[in-house]
Amino acid sequence: MIDRVQAMRIFVRIVDTSSFTRATATTIVPALASLLGVQLLVRTIRKVTLTAEAAAY
């Protein structure tokens, strides 16, 4: 089970830096998205953007 508070901290760090540089981020973000039932980020080669649901979160 994912620790929700830690996942939220990692999510905020990813949004602030616009980067998936940490290996745990690629595991934590999908788990948090699954927990919340929404897609949080749209990731492309050049950038990471928030979905509307993530912006509201």
C-alpha positions as CSV (number, residue, x, y, z in Angstrom):
1,M,0.0,0.0,0.0
2,I,1.2,3.4,-0.9
3,D,1.9,6.0,1.8
4,R,-0.4,8.8,0.7
5,V,1.5,11.7,2.3
6,Q,4.8,10.6,0.9
7,A,3.3,10.1,-2.5
8,M,1.8,13.6,-2.3
9,R,5.2,15.1,-1.4
10,I,6.9,13.3,-4.3
11,F,4.1,14.5,-6.6
12,V,4.6,18.1,-5.6
13,R,8.3,17.8,-6.1
14,I,7.7,16.4,-9.6
15,V,5.4,19.2,-10.5
16,D,7.8,21.9,-9.1
17,T,10.7,20.5,-11.0
18,S,8.8,19.3,-14.1
19,S,11.0,16.2,-14.0
20,F,10.7,12.5,-13.5
21,T,14.4,12.1,-12.6
22,R,13.9,9.8,-9.7
23,A,13.0,6.2,-10.3
24,T,10.5,6.2,-7.5
25,A,8.5,8.9,-9.2
26,T,7.6,6.6,-12.1
27,T,6.2,4.1,-9.5
28,I,4.7,6.5,-7.0
29,V,2.8,8.8,-9.4
30,P,0.8,6.0,-11.1
31,A,0.1,4.5,-7.7
32,L,-1.2,7.8,-6.4
33,A,-3.2,8.3,-9.6
34,S,-4.7,4.9,-9.1
35,L,-5.5,5.7,-5.5
36,L,-7.3,8.9,-6.5
37,G,-8.9,7.4,-9.6
38,V,-7.6,10.1,-12.0
39,Q,-4.7,10.7,-14.3
40,L,-2.4,13.3,-12.7
41,L,0.3,14.1,-15.3
42,V,0.8,14.1,-19.0
43,R,4.4,13.3,-19.7
44,T,6.1,13.9,-23.0
45,I,9.8,13.8,-24.0
46,R,10.1,17.5,-23.4
47,K,7.8,18.3,-20.5
48,V,5.5,17.2,-17.8
49,T,2.1,18.9,-17.5
50,L,-0.7,18.7,-15.0
51,T,-4.1,17.4,-16.0
52,A,-7.1,19.4,-15.0
53,E,-7.8,16.9,-12.2
54,A,-4.3,17.2,-10.9
55,A,-4.5,21.0,-10.9
56,A,-7.7,20.8,-8.7
57,Y,-6.0,18.3,-6.4
